[in-house]
Amino acid sequence: MDYFPIFCQLAQKPCLVVGGGEIAERKARLLIDAGAQLTVVALSFTPQFLSWQQAQKIRLIQRAFTDELINHQWLVIAATNNDAVNQQVYQAANARQTFCNVVDSPQQASFIMPSIIDRSPIMVAISSGGKAPVLARILREKLEVSLPQHLGRLAELAGSLRDTVKARFSRMSQRRQFWERFFTHPNLAQSVADQHQPHIQASLNQLFDAQPSTTTPQGSVVLVGAGPGDPGLLTLKGLQHIQQADVVIYDRLVSEPVMQLVRRDAERIFVGKRAGDHCVPQTQINQLLLQHAQQGKRVVRLKGGDPFIFGRGAEELALLVQHQINFSVVPGITAASGCSTYAGIPLTHRDHAQSVRFITGHGKDITLPEWRCLAVKNQTLVFYMGLTKAPLIEASLLAQNMAPTTPVAIIENGTLPNQKVVTGELQHLAHLAQQCHSPALIIVGEVVNYRASLHWFSS
Ligand code: SAH
């Protein structure tokens, strides 16, 4: 072990930063956050230092560094842009047995600063011993994504309950069991994330009332929007849920790369639907969600795009509401947004489209007055599930006097490596649709012309 990792209590303890530039500012900010009694010495300071001084958060000394400034300091950071000065600081600190960090020079420092993920009071620190700072940063980014923001609040809540738990459970083993149930409770963490006080209280009551060995935790269901395909378009919250789920119920629109992010030991249930070929009827999907939640599992219903946009999300929740199952919904990037962006087509444009309509080609045929509303100028039309209805869309819009030359685009497998985009004119829409396969989105409107100059994503 080249470095000994510790977390220091610096509140009210004198610390010194030498340097008044931007790097020094970053170090000073951390020390201020840790509550240190901070002195900064430098020839000049950034405006941030001056405002900290005004707010009485730090003390500034505007002059050259001299060794005795280190006397009585707990920690010193040398952060000037002058190597000789940094060296002097380090040697002076060493002589006084005071820990000293020299920025960008781990070999000459008696402590180095890790990459941190701050979910106070939970704190994760990563170090490569100064050998591969970029790797440490990449690891930090990975952990940053997988550690939910509410982790700190959950730890605070645990801290506030320590005495109560001690009083309630006399044996160490009982207390340990309690805390295991506390941190793995299917709803508590989510309720803390949502800051839903009644749900938090309900979960706590359940935890305190429960006999450790006989409890079946209450399950929950989260509808998660998986986005149109590119796993990078999944939200952080969506990712956290699919990594915690016991069961993931998904369909055909959820891409393989997104499924690879699901926790390895989670049960996966495919309820794939294809146009006109419902593999699992909707009522059965609803039942599946209910049954698994009733068994105490954390269920994620993973849906393509956004669950509430042509996703039957509300129908799937209805049965859960009826049975008082805890649920939440995580929105996703809907196909219209994802596919148009990856095709270089802005859905609105100040000059060409002041509104945008999302229309489903599935289900009951759109009625005549509706077509009249659709065939207006300065509006973008986005048809979901419209491929087989392309002849109807073409004929109906033309019948409402929409210009036959109106630009159209069909985007197949949008945002995925096999994305295919065909463009043309409204009068040829039905013909263009024959070249495409589901899932595909049809966009009608002047904005399609922007693809020529704005396309950026290619397979
Ligand atoms: N809830 C989803 C839509 C479900 S309806 C959402 O918000 O995106 C299914 C239709 O969405 C498909 O028929 C197709 O029109 C469209 N769609 C979904 N993903 C797509 C993709 N990657 N590429 C093109 N169209 C897509």
Residues whose N, C-alpha, C, O or C-beta is under 5 A from the ligand:
A	BS01	SAH	P228 G229 G304 G305 D306 P307 I309 F310 G311 I333 T334 A335 C339 F383 Y384 M385 G386 I411 E412 N413 G414 P439 A440 L441
